[in-house]
Amino acid sequence: MTNLSPSTADAPPTAGEERKRIFAIVAASSGNLVEWFDFYIYAFCAIYFASSFFPKSDPTAQLLNTAGVFAAGFLMRPIGGWLFGRFADKHGRKTSMVISVSMMCFGSLLIASLPTYNSIGAWAPALLLVARLLQGLSVGGEYGTTATYMSEVALKGRRGFFSSFQYVTLIGGQLLAVLVVVVLQQLLDEQELKRWGWRIPFVIGAVTAVVALFLRRTLQETTSAATRGSKGAGSVAEIFRNHKAAFFTVLGYTAGGSLIFYTFTTYMQKYLVNSAGMSIKTASYVMTGCLFLYMCMQPLFGALSDRIGRRSNMLMFGALGAVSTVPILTGLGAVNSPLAAFALITLALAIVSLYTSISGIVKAEMFPTEVRALGVGLAYAVANAIFGGSAEYVALGLKSIGHESNFYWYVTAMMVIVFLVSFRLPRQAKYLHHEP
C-alpha cells in the first residue's frame, strides 16, 4: 500500500508534493459529492414521492412520514461512524471510503426501482426504510473518514482552506440535487414527477457513484502500518480512556451545528412551501441560488479560520446563530418576496459557514491518528442522528400541533450550547501539527 504521510504536511512542500495533495483532495471530494447527492436527493424529491409510499390525504402528514424515514436514516449514522471509523483507523482511510461509496450506490439503486404502495402495500414504505438505513450507514462512515483524510493531506497554514472543500462538495451534492429537480420540473409536469419522474435522480446518483468508486481507488493512504497496528487503533475504549473530553466537546458543538445546518438547507424548501406559501418551483429556485452562494462561501470562511483560529470561528458561529435564528425564521415564515427569502436564507447560511467550513478539520485536530477517524466519525454521527436527522420531523411535528415558533427557540437554545462548548476548544491544534 502506497502511503502519503500526514507528517510531511508540516514541511514546505515541493511542487510535486503539492500537486499530489491537491489531487488527493479532489479525488476524495468527488466521492463525497456523490455520496451527499445520493443522500439529499431523497429530501428534495420527497414532496413528489410521499403520496406513492404514504397514501394519506393530508400533505403535512405525508411529509411527516417521509421526514420520519429521513430521520431513521440518521439513526444508522452512529453505527456507520463506529463501523467505518474503526475500519479506517485499523485498515486505512482509502479502503473505508471505497466501501462507503459502494454502499451508497446500492441504496440509490434500490430506491430508484421500488414499487409503490399501490403495487405491494406496506412493503413499499418498509423497503424504502431499508434503503435509507443502508444510505445512513454509508454516510455515517463517509463523514468521519473523509474529514480525517482531507485534514491529513491538507497543507500546513492552509488546512482550514483545503479542508473546507469537504463541505464545498457536501453542499455541491445538495446543490446538484436541487438542480436536477429544477431541470426535471422544466421537462415534466407535476403529475409525471409524482408518477415516475422522481426516480430519475436516484438512477443518476447510482451511476455517478460508480465513477466516484474508481476515483477513490486511485487515492494514496495517509496512515502507516505501525499506526494501524497499534493497540488502541480504532478503539472506542481508547477514546473514552484518553480522549473523552475531545469526544464530548465535538459532540456538543456538532449537535447545534447539525441542527441549524439541516434547518436552513434540507428543511428550508418545505418550510418555504408549507409555511410561507411559496410554490414548489419558486422554492426550488430560491434554494438553488442560496446553496450556490453557500458552497462558494466555504473556502473563504475556511481561509478565515487559518488566520483567526478555529476556536474564534466557532465562538462567532455560536453567538451569531443564537441571536439571529428567531428573527430570520420568523421573517421567512411571513415573507412575500422570493428575493427577500433569498436574502434571509443567505444571511443564515453565511453564519452557518463559520462552522461548516471547518467542521472536519476542527474535529480532526482534536484526535491522534490511531483514533482520529473513529473519534470524528462517531461523535459527529451521534450528534447528527439525534439533532440533525430529527430537524425536519421536529419542525413539522410542532407545526402540525400549531406551535411552529417553538422550533425557532429550540434551534436558538442549541446554538447557545454551541457557544458555551466552543470555549473548550484549544487555541491551537493539538495533534495534526505533531504527527507521530
C-alpha positions as CSV (number, residue, x, y, z in Angstrom):
1,M,0.0,0.0,0.0
2,T,1.4,3.4,-1.1
3,N,1.3,6.0,1.7
4,L,1.0,9.8,1.7
5,S,2.3,10.5,5.2
6,P,0.4,13.3,7.0
7,S,3.6,14.3,8.9
8,T,5.2,15.7,5.7
9,A,2.4,18.2,5.6
10,D,4.2,20.3,8.1
11,A,7.3,20.7,5.9
12,P,7.5,23.1,2.9
13,P,6.0,21.1,0.1
14,T,7.7,20.6,-3.3
15,A,5.6,21.4,-6.4
16,G,5.1,17.6,-7.0
17,E,4.1,17.0,-3.4
18,E,1.6,19.9,-3.5
19,R,0.1,18.5,-6.7
20,K,-0.3,15.1,-5.1
21,R,-2.1,16.5,-2.1
22,I,-4.4,18.7,-4.2
23,F,-5.3,15.7,-6.4
24,A,-6.0,13.6,-3.3
25,I,-8.4,16.3,-2.0
26,V,-10.1,16.5,-5.4
27,A,-10.5,12.7,-5.6
28,A,-11.7,12.3,-2.1
29,S,-14.1,15.3,-2.6
30,S,-15.6,13.8,-5.7
31,G,-16.8,10.7,-3.8
32,N,-18.0,13.0,-1.1
33,L,-20.1,15.0,-3.6
34,V,-21.7,11.8,-5.0
35,E,-22.4,10.4,-1.5
36,W,-24.3,13.5,-0.4
37,F,-26.1,14.0,-3.7
38,D,-27.5,10.5,-3.3
39,F,-28.4,11.2,0.4
40,Y,-30.0,14.6,-0.2
41,I,-32.0,13.8,-3.3
42,Y,-34.4,12.0,-1.0
43,A,-35.1,15.2,0.8
44,F,-35.7,17.2,-2.3
45,C,-37.8,14.6,-4.1
46,A,-39.9,13.7,-1.0
47,I,-42.5,16.2,-1.9
48,Y,-43.2,14.2,-5.1
49,F,-43.0,10.6,-4.0
50,A,-44.6,11.0,-0.5
51,S,-48.0,10.0,-1.8
52,S,-46.6,7.0,-3.5
53,F,-45.4,5.4,-0.3
54,F,-47.7,7.0,2.3
55,P,-51.2,7.4,0.8
56,K,-52.8,9.9,3.1
57,S,-54.9,12.9,2.1
58,D,-53.1,15.5,4.3
59,P,-49.8,16.8,2.6
60,T,-48.3,17.6,6.0
61,A,-48.9,14.0,7.2
62,Q,-47.3,12.6,4.1
63,L,-44.3,14.9,4.5
64,L,-44.1,13.9,8.2
65,N,-43.9,10.3,7.2
66,T,-41.1,10.8,4.7
67,A,-39.3,13.0,7.2
68,G,-39.6,10.1,9.7
69,V,-37.8,7.8,7.2
70,F,-35.3,10.5,6.6
71,A,-34.6,10.7,10.3
72,A,-34.4,6.9,10.5
73,G,-31.5,7.0,8.0
74,F,-29.7,9.3,10.5
75,L,-30.2,6.7,13.3
76,M,-27.8,4.4,11.3
77,R,-25.1,7.1,11.3
78,P,-23.7,6.3,14.8
79,I,-23.3,2.6,13.7
80,G,-21.7,3.8,10.4
81,G,-19.5,6.2,12.2
82,W,-18.3,3.5,14.6
83,L,-18.0,0.7,11.9
84,F,-16.2,2.7,9.2
85,G,-14.2,4.8,11.7
86,R,-12.9,1.7,13.3
87,F,-12.2,0.2,9.9
88,A,-10.4,3.4,8.7
89,D,-8.2,3.5,11.8
90,K,-7.3,-0.2,11.6
91,H,-7.2,-0.8,7.9
92,G,-6.8,2.6,6.2
93,R,-8.8,5.6,5.1
94,K,-8.8,4.6,1.4
95,T,-10.5,1.2,1.7
96,S,-13.1,2.6,4.1
97,M,-14.1,5.4,1.6
98,V,-14.3,2.9,-1.3
99,I,-16.7,0.7,0.7
100,S,-18.9,3.5,1.8
101,V,-19.5,4.9,-1.7
102,S,-20.3,1.4,-2.9
103,M,-23.0,1.0,-0.3
104,M,-24.5,4.4,-1.2
105,C,-24.7,3.3,-4.8
106,F,-26.7,0.2,-3.9
107,G,-29.1,2.2,-1.7
108,S,-29.9,4.6,-4.5
109,L,-30.5,1.8,-7.0
110,L,-32.9,0.2,-4.5
111,I,-34.9,3.4,-4.1
112,A,-35.0,4.0,-7.9
113,S,-36.5,0.6,-8.5
114,L,-39.0,0.4,-5.6
115,P,-42.7,-0.5,-6.3
116,T,-45.2,1.9,-4.8
117,Y,-47.8,1.4,-2.0
118,N,-50.5,0.7,-4.6
119,S,-48.4,-2.2,-6.0
120,I,-47.1,-4.0,-2.9
121,G,-48.8,-2.3,0.0
122,A,-46.9,-1.9,3.3
123,W,-43.8,-3.5,1.8
124,A,-43.2,-0.3,-0.2
125,P,-42.5,2.0,2.8
126,A,-40.7,-0.8,4.6
127,L,-38.3,-1.3,1.7
128,L,-37.9,2.5,1.4
129,L,-36.9,2.4,5.0
130,V,-34.3,-0.4,4.4
131,A,-32.7,1.6,1.6
132,R,-32.5,4.7,3.7
133,L,-30.9,2.7,6.6
134,L,-28.2,1.5,4.2
135,Q,-27.6,5.0,3.0
136,G,-27.5,6.3,6.6
137,L,-24.9,3.6,7.4
138,S,-22.8,4.7,4.4
139,V,-23.0,8.4,5.2
140,G,-22.3,7.7,8.8
141,G,-19.0,6.3,7.8
142,E,-18.4,8.8,5.0
143,Y,-18.1,12.0,7.0
144,G,-15.6,10.9,9.6
145,T,-13.3,9.1,7.2
146,T,-13.4,11.9,4.5
147,A,-12.9,14.6,7.1
148,T,-9.9,12.8,8.6
149,Y,-8.4,12.0,5.2
150,M,-8.7,15.6,3.9
151,S,-7.3,17.1,7.1
152,E,-4.3,14.7,6.9
153,V,-3.4,15.6,3.3
154,A,-4.0,19.4,3.6
155,L,-1.0,21.6,3.8
156,K,0.1,23.4,7.0
157,G,-1.1,27.0,7.2
158,R,-3.9,26.3,4.7
159,R,-5.6,23.4,6.4
160,G,-8.8,25.3,7.0
161,F,-8.9,26.4,3.4
162,F,-8.3,22.9,1.9
163,S,-10.4,21.1,4.4
164,S,-13.3,23.4,3.6
165,F,-13.7,21.6,0.3
166,Q,-15.3,18.7,2.2
167,Y,-18.4,21.0,2.7
168,V,-17.9,22.5,-0.8
169,T,-18.7,19.1,-2.2
170,L,-21.2,18.2,0.5
171,I,-23.1,21.4,-0.3
172,G,-22.4,20.7,-4.0
173,G,-24.2,17.4,-3.6
174,Q,-27.2,19.3,-2.2
175,L,-27.0,21.9,-5.0
176,L,-26.8,19.2,-7.7
177,A,-29.8,17.5,-6.1
178,V,-31.8,20.8,-6.3
179,L,-30.6,21.5,-9.9
180,V,-31.6,18.0,-11.1
181,V,-35.1,18.6,-9.5
182,V,-35.3,22.0,-11.2
183,V,-34.4,20.6,-14.6
184,L,-37.0,17.8,-14.2
185,Q,-39.6,20.4,-13.2
186,Q,-39.0,22.1,-16.6
187,L,-39.2,18.9,-18.6
188,L,-42.0,17.1,-16.8
189,D,-45.3,18.3,-15.3
190,E,-46.2,17.7,-11.6
191,Q,-48.2,14.5,-12.3
192,E,-45.4,13.0,-14.3
193,L,-42.9,13.8,-11.5
194,K,-45.2,12.2,-8.9
195,R,-45.8,9.1,-11.0
196,W,-42.3,8.2,-12.2
197,G,-40.1,11.3,-12.7
198,W,-38.8,11.3,-9.1
199,R,-37.0,8.0,-9.8
200,I,-34.6,9.7,-12.3
201,P,-32.3,11.4,-9.7
202,F,-31.8,8.2,-7.8
203,V,-30.6,6.5,-11.0
204,I,-28.3,9.4,-11.7
205,G,-26.9,9.1,-8.2
206,A,-26.2,5.4,-8.5
207,V,-24.4,5.8,-11.9
208,T,-22.2,8.7,-10.6
209,A,-21.3,6.6,-7.5
210,V,-19.7,4.1,-9.8
211,V,-17.4,6.9,-11.2
212,A,-16.6,8.0,-7.7
213,L,-15.7,4.4,-6.8
214,F,-13.0,4.3,-9.5
215,L,-11.6,7.7,-8.5
216,R,-11.3,6.7,-4.9
217,R,-9.4,3.6,-5.9
218,T,-6.6,5.9,-7.0
219,L,-6.1,7.6,-3.6
220,Q,-3.0,7.1,-1.5
221,E,-3.2,6.0,2.1
222,T,-2.3,8.6,4.8
223,T,-1.7,6.2,7.7
224,S,1.3,3.9,8.4
225,A,1.2,0.2,9.1
226,A,2.6,0.9,12.5
227,T,-0.2,3.3,13.4
228,R,-2.9,1.0,12.0
229,G,-1.5,-1.9,14.0
230,S,-1.1,0.0,17.3
231,K,-3.0,-1.4,20.3
232,G,-5.5,1.5,20.6
233,A,-6.2,1.9,16.9
234,G,-9.9,2.2,16.1
235,S,-10.8,1.5,19.8
236,V,-13.8,3.2,21.5
237,A,-12.2,2.2,24.8
238,E,-9.1,4.2,23.9
239,I,-11.2,7.3,23.1
240,F,-13.1,7.2,26.4
241,R,-9.9,6.3,28.3
242,N,-7.7,9.1,26.9
243,H,-9.8,11.4,24.7
244,K,-13.1,11.7,26.5
245,A,-13.0,15.5,26.7
246,A,-12.4,15.8,23.0
247,F,-15.2,13.4,22.1
248,F,-17.8,15.3,24.2
249,T,-16.6,18.7,23.0
250,V,-17.1,17.6,19.4
251,L,-20.5,16.0,20.3
252,G,-21.6,19.3,21.9
253,Y,-20.9,21.7,19.1
254,T,-21.9,19.2,16.4
255,A,-25.4,18.9,17.9
256,G,-26.2,22.6,17.4
257,G,-24.2,22.8,14.1
258,S,-26.1,19.9,12.6
259,L,-29.5,21.2,13.7
260,I,-29.1,24.6,12.2
261,F,-27.4,23.3,9.1
262,Y,-30.4,21.0,8.3
263,T,-32.9,23.7,9.3
264,F,-31.6,26.1,6.6
265,T,-30.8,23.5,3.9
266,T,-32.9,20.4,3.5
267,Y,-35.9,21.6,5.6
268,M,-35.9,25.1,4.1
269,Q,-37.6,24.1,0.8
270,K,-40.5,22.5,2.7
271,Y,-40.7,25.5,5.0
272,L,-41.0,27.9,2.2
273,V,-43.8,25.8,0.6
274,N,-45.6,24.7,3.7
275,S,-45.3,27.8,5.9
276,A,-44.5,30.8,3.7
277,G,-46.9,29.6,0.9
278,M,-44.5,29.6,-2.0
279,S,-44.9,27.3,-5.0
280,I,-42.7,24.3,-5.2
281,K,-40.9,25.7,-8.2
282,T,-40.2,29.1,-6.7
283,A,-38.9,27.5,-3.5
284,S,-36.6,25.3,-5.6
285,Y,-35.2,28.4,-7.5
286,V,-34.6,30.2,-4.2
287,M,-32.8,27.3,-2.6
288,T,-30.7,26.7,-5.8
289,G,-29.3,30.3,-5.6
290,C,-28.8,30.1,-1.8
291,L,-27.0,26.8,-1.9
292,F,-24.7,28.0,-4.7
293,L,-23.6,31.0,-2.7
294,Y,-23.3,28.9,0.4
295,M,-21.0,26.5,-1.4
296,C,-18.8,29.4,-2.6
297,M,-18.6,30.8,1.0
298,Q,-16.8,27.7,2.3
299,P,-13.2,28.3,1.2
300,L,-13.5,31.9,2.3
301,F,-14.5,31.0,5.8
302,G,-12.0,28.2,5.9
303,A,-9.2,30.6,5.0
304,L,-10.5,32.9,7.7
305,S,-10.0,30.2,10.3
306,D,-6.4,29.8,9.1
307,R,-5.9,33.5,10.1
308,I,-8.0,33.8,13.3
309,G,-8.1,30.2,14.6
310,R,-10.8,27.5,14.6
311,R,-11.9,28.5,18.1
312,S,-12.7,32.1,17.1
313,N,-14.7,30.8,14.1
314,M,-16.8,28.5,16.4
315,L,-17.4,31.2,19.0
316,M,-18.6,33.6,16.4
317,F,-20.9,30.9,14.9
318,G,-22.5,30.1,18.3
319,A,-23.0,33.8,19.2
320,L,-24.4,34.9,15.8
321,G,-26.6,31.7,15.5
322,A,-28.1,32.3,18.9
323,V,-29.1,35.9,18.3
324,S,-30.3,35.6,14.7
325,T,-32.2,32.3,14.4
326,V,-35.6,33.5,15.7
327,P,-35.7,36.8,13.7
328,I,-34.6,35.0,10.5
329,L,-37.1,32.1,10.7
330,T,-39.9,34.4,11.8
331,G,-39.2,36.7,8.8
332,L,-39.1,33.7,6.4
333,G,-42.4,32.4,7.7
334,A,-44.1,35.7,6.7
335,V,-42.1,36.5,3.6
336,N,-43.9,37.5,0.4
337,S,-41.0,38.1,-1.9
338,P,-38.6,35.3,-3.2
339,L,-35.8,37.9,-3.2
340,A,-36.4,38.6,0.5
341,A,-36.4,34.9,1.2
342,F,-33.2,34.5,-0.7
343,A,-31.5,37.3,1.3
344,L,-32.6,35.9,4.7
345,I,-31.5,32.4,3.9
346,T,-28.2,33.6,2.5
347,L,-27.6,35.5,5.7
348,A,-28.4,32.5,7.8
349,L,-26.1,30.3,5.7
350,A,-23.2,32.8,6.0
351,I,-23.4,32.3,9.8
352,V,-23.6,28.6,9.4
353,S,-20.5,28.7,7.2
354,L,-18.4,29.7,10.2
355,Y,-19.0,26.2,11.3
356,T,-19.3,24.1,8.2
357,S,-16.2,25.4,6.5
358,I,-14.1,24.0,9.3
359,S,-16.4,21.2,10.5
360,G,-14.0,18.4,9.6
361,I,-10.6,20.0,10.5
362,V,-11.7,21.3,13.9
363,K,-12.7,17.8,14.9
364,A,-9.7,16.1,13.4
365,E,-7.3,18.4,15.2
366,M,-8.6,17.1,18.5
367,F,-7.7,13.4,18.0
368,P,-4.5,11.5,17.3
369,T,-4.0,9.4,14.2
370,E,-4.9,6.0,15.6
371,V,-8.4,7.0,16.7
372,R,-9.0,10.1,14.5
373,A,-11.5,8.6,12.0
374,L,-13.4,6.8,14.8
375,G,-13.4,9.9,17.1
376,V,-14.5,12.3,14.4
377,G,-17.0,9.9,12.8
378,L,-18.7,8.6,15.9
379,A,-19.1,11.9,17.7
380,Y,-20.4,13.6,14.5
381,A,-22.8,10.7,13.8
382,V,-24.3,10.5,17.2
383,A,-25.0,14.3,17.4
384,N,-26.3,14.3,13.8
385,A,-28.6,11.3,14.4
386,I,-30.2,12.9,17.4
387,F,-30.3,16.6,16.4
388,G,-29.7,16.9,12.6
389,G,-31.7,13.9,11.5
390,S,-34.7,14.9,13.6
391,A,-34.8,18.6,12.5
392,E,-37.5,18.2,9.8
393,Y,-39.5,15.8,11.9
394,V,-39.5,18.1,15.0
395,A,-40.3,21.2,12.9
396,L,-43.2,19.5,11.0
397,G,-44.4,17.9,14.2
398,L,-44.6,21.3,16.0
399,K,-46.3,22.8,13.0
400,S,-48.9,20.1,12.9
401,I,-49.9,20.9,16.5
402,G,-49.9,24.7,16.0
403,H,-46.6,25.5,17.8
404,E,-44.2,26.1,14.9
405,S,-42.4,29.0,16.6
406,N,-41.2,26.7,19.4
407,F,-38.9,25.1,16.8
408,Y,-37.2,28.5,16.3
409,W,-36.4,28.7,20.1
410,Y,-35.2,25.1,20.1
411,V,-32.6,25.9,17.4
412,T,-31.6,29.0,19.4
413,A,-31.1,27.1,22.6
414,M,-28.8,24.6,20.8
415,M,-26.8,27.5,19.4
416,V,-26.3,28.8,22.9
417,I,-24.9,25.4,23.8
418,V,-22.5,25.6,20.8
419,F,-21.2,28.9,22.0
420,L,-20.5,27.6,25.5
421,V,-18.9,24.4,24.4
422,S,-16.7,26.2,21.9
423,F,-14.8,27.8,24.8
424,R,-13.4,24.3,25.4
425,L,-11.7,24.2,22.0
426,P,-7.9,24.6,22.2
427,R,-6.4,27.8,20.8
428,Q,-4.0,25.7,18.7
429,A,-4.3,22.3,17.0
430,K,-3.1,19.6,19.4
431,Y,-2.4,16.7,17.1
432,L,-2.3,17.5,13.4
433,H,0.8,19.6,13.8
434,H,2.7,16.9,15.6
435,E,2.1,13.6,13.9
436,P,4.0,10.5,15.1
